[in-house]
Amino acid sequence: MARIDVTFDSASIRIAAHLHTPDTAAPAPLPALVVGHPGTGVKEQTSGTYAQLMAERGYVTLAFDAAYQGESGGLPRGLEDPAQRVEDFKAAVSYLTTRSEVDAERIGLLGICASGGYSLAATGGDHRVKAVGTVCTADPARQFRLGADGSQDPAAFQGLLDAAARARTAAARGEDPGVLTMFPETAEQAGALGGEHGVEGFEYYCTSRGEHERSAKFLAWESVDRFASYDAFHAVPLIAPRPILQIIGERAVTSWMAVEVHQRATGPKELHWIKGASHVDLYDKKEYIDPAVAKLADFYATHLGVTD
C-alpha cells in the first residue's frame, strides 16, 4: 500500500490529505473512498487507519483534514463549520474524479464519528456518491445541543450560546474572543463531565493512546452558534436508492443518533452492531476495527464493485 500527500480546494480553502493506493497494479481504474475523521481528529489518527485498511482491500482511499483544522488551511483555526465540512467531502469527491487510478463512477464515502453525520449530509446532496458507510455515526450539532447520550439539560447549550455571543462581540470590538477548550486537564475531570465516554475521549486524544500534535484541543467559539440550527441528518431521506451502512459499538452512548438515521433512511440500509465495543473502541482497537473493516469491505464490494 502506497501513501502520498495531496491537496485540493474546498470553497477556496486548501485541504491537506493522504491518498492511499493498493500495492498491486490494477488493469483498470479502481473504486475509491473518501474517509473523514472524527470531530477534533486529524487524518493521521483513526480516519488514516481505516483509509489504510481499506486500501489494503483494493480501494483508492483519501483521508483528509477538515478545513480550519490539521494541516488544512482556513481561519479561524479550530472552527467547526458543518456546512464547510459537508463541502469538504464533496470537494474530495471532485478531487478523486481527477485521478487516473480512480473510477469516477465508483466512489463512496466513509465517515467516522462527526464525519459520519457529515458524510450522510454530503451523500444526500451529491449523486456522484454511490454508497455511504459510517462508523460511530454522530452529529456534532446534536451532541452539543443534547449531549453524547441525548439526555443533556437544555440549559447547558444555552450557556454555550451565551458564551459564543460574548465571543462574537469581543471579536467585533477587536478583543481576543478566546476559544472553547474541548478537554479538561485530567481523565478524572473528563469522567466527571462525560462519564466513561468522556474518559475514553480524553484517553484517545490527550494521551499516548492516540494523541497527535495537530489534533484540535479547542474549537473557535463561532462553531457553537453554527450548531444551533444545523441538522446533519436532514438529507438522509434523499440518499435512497443508494445504500447506507452504519457500524456502531454495542456499548456506544451515541448509538441513538445512528438509530435515528436508520429510521429516517428510505432506501437500502443496515445498522450493524459490533459486540462489546464502545464509541471510541472503534477508533483504534484491533479486536473491534477488524470486524468493522470486514463488514465495510463486503458492503463496498457489493455496491462499488468487487476489487479482488
N, C-alpha and C positions, 0 to 999 in steps of 0.2 A: 504494500500500500504506500503510495507517494502522497506527500502533502506540500502544497506551495502556498505562499502568501499572495493574496489578490486584493484588489479594491474595486469598488463600484460606487456609483452615485445613487443616493436616495433623497429625492426632493432637494437636490443641490448640496447634500451633506455627504462627505466621503465616508464610506463604510469599509472597515477592515474585516477581512475574512480569511479562512483557511479552506482551500479546495483540496479535497481528498479524492484520489482516484485508485481503482484497483491495480494490483501489481501486474496482472496478466493483460496482455494487449488484446483489445476487443476488435473483432472484424467489422463491427458496425457501432454507431453511436449508442450509448448506454442510457438507461433510465437514471434519473437524478433526484436527489432530495435536498431541500433547504432545511437546515436544522437550527432552531432558535433556542437561546439559553434562558434559564430562569431569571426572574427579577433580581437585580444586583449582580448577576453572574457575568462571566465572560466566556469566550469561545474556547479558552484553554481548560475549562472545567467540564461539567457534565455534558454539555452540548458537543464538545470536541470528542468526548468518549464515545457517544452514540454515533457521531459522524464517522469516526474511525471504524467502529464495529460494523456499521452498515456498508462502508466502502469495502471492507473485507468480504462482505456478502455479494459484492459485484456492482454496487451503485457508485456513481459520482455523487459526492456529498459536499455541501457548502455550509460551514458553520461560521456565523458572523457575530460581530459585536454590534449591539443596538446603537443607533445614533445617540450622541451625547455620553456614551459610555465606552469603557475599554479603550481600544486603540482607534475607535472610530471618531470622527470629528463631531462638531456641534457644540454650541454654548447655549445656556449654562451647563457646565459639567454636572452629571448626575441627574439630569432631567429625565423623568419617566413620562413620555408623551404617548398615550395609547394610539392616537391616530398616526403618529410617526412610526411607531413600532409595527403597525399593520403595513404602512408604506414600505418599511424596510424589507418585509417578506416579499412584497410584490416586486420591489427593485431587485431582490436576489433572484427571483424567478426570471426577470428580464435579463440579468447577467448570465444566468445559465443557458438561456436560449442562444447566446452568442458564442458559446463554447463548442468547438467542433466535436469533442468527445461525448456531448450530450444530445440525446434525442429529445427535441423540444416538445414532442407530443407525449412524453412520458415523464412528467415532472410531478413530484409530490412534496408535501410539507410534513415536517416532524417538529412539533413544538413541545418543550418541556416546561412544566410549571406555568409561569406567566406567559411564556411563548405558546403554551398550549391554547390559552384563550385567544391570543393574538393570531395564531395560525388559523384558527377556526374563522375568525373575522375576515382574514385575508382570503381564505378559500371561498367564503360566501360571495365575495365580490370579484374574484379573478378566475375566470373559466379556463385559464391555462393550467390550473392545478387540477390534476386528475384524481388525487386521493390525499386524505389528510389523516395523520396519526398524531396522537398526543400521549405524553407520559406525565402523570400527576397534573391533569388539567386544572388550571387556576385562572381566575380573572382578578388581576390586582385591584381593580376598582371595587369589586365585591368584597375582596379581602379587607381593604381599607374601610369600607363602609360597614361591613357586617362581621368582620373578624374571620380568622382562619377556619373556625368551626361553625360560622354562621350565627353565633349567639351573642355577639358583642353589643353592649349597651350603645344605642344610637348617639348618646352624648359624647362618646369618645371621638367619633368622626366630626361632630360639630366643633369639638375643641380643636381638632386639627385644622378645620376650615377657618376658625378664628385666627390661628397662628399663621396660616397661609395668607390670609388677608392682611395681617400686620406686616408680613414679609414683603408683599407687593407694594404696600405703601412706603415701607422703608426704602425699597429699591427705587421707587419713583422720586424720592427725596435725595437720592444719591448716597444713601446709607447702606451698610452691609446688611443684607436680608438674612444672613445666616443660612443654615441647612438643617434638614431633618435627619438626625442621626438614626441609623437603621438598627444598630446593635448595641446592647449595653456592654459594660466592661467585663462581666463575668458570666459563666454559664449559669450560676445560681440566680443572677438577676434575670437572665433570659428565661429561666424556668418560672420565676415569679410572675413574669409578664405574659408568657405564652405557653406555659406547661411544657410537656415533652416536645411538642412541635417547636417551641422557641429554643429549647436546649439543642435540638438537632440542627436547627438553622445556624445557631451560634457555632456549634462544633464543626459544621461543614465550612462556613465562610470565615471563621475567625481563629481556627487552629490549623495545625499541620495536616489535618484530615483532608481539607480541600481548599484552603486559603490561597488566593492569588493576589499579587500586588496590585493588579488593575481591577479586581472585583470591587464594586462600589460599597462603601461603608455608610454612605449618606445619599439622600435624594434632595434635589433642589425643591424648595417649598412650592414652586409653581406646579409640581407634579400633583399635589394634593387636590387642588380645586378642579383639575382636569379629570380626576376620578369621580367627582360628584355626579357627573351626567353621563359617564361612559358605560357602555354595556358590550363587553366582548362577545356575548352570546346572541346578540340581536340578529345577526345574519345567519345563524345556524340553519334555519329552515331553507335558506337559499342554496345550501350545499347540495342537496338532492338534485339529481340521482347519483351524484358522486358519493363514495363511501367514506365513513368515519370510523376509525378505531381509537378507542380511549383505553389506555392502560393505567390502572390505579392500584396503589397499595391497599391491601385489605385493612390495614390499621391507619390509613391516612385520614386525618381530621378534615382535610379539604375535599374528601370524596363527594360531598353533597353537591359541589359545583359540577363535577363530571356527570352526576345523576341528572342534574338539571339540563345539561347539554343533551344527554341521551333522550330525555323526554321531549325536548324541543326538535330534535332531528326528525326529518320526514322521509329520509331515504335509507339506504343500507347503513346499518350502524351496529357497533358491538362495543360493549363495556366489559373489558377483560380485567379480572382481579388477580393480583399477584399475592399468593398466600403468605401471610406473616409480615409483609412489608409495610413500612410507614411511608409517608410522603418523601422524606429525604433519603430513605434507604435506596430508592430508585435512582438517586444521583450517582452513587459510587460503589455500592456493594455488589460484588460479582454474583453472589447467590441469587440476587433479585434482578440484576441487569441482564444476565444470561437468558432467563426465560422471557423477559420483556423483548429483547432483541430477536429471539427466535420467533415470537409472535408477530413482531413488526415485519420481519423478513417474509413470513408467509403472507401477510396482508399485502405488502407492496409487490411481491411476486405475482399475486393474483391480479392486482389492479394496474400495475405498471409493466408487467411482463416478466417472465422468468428469466433470470440472468445466468443461471448455471449452465 
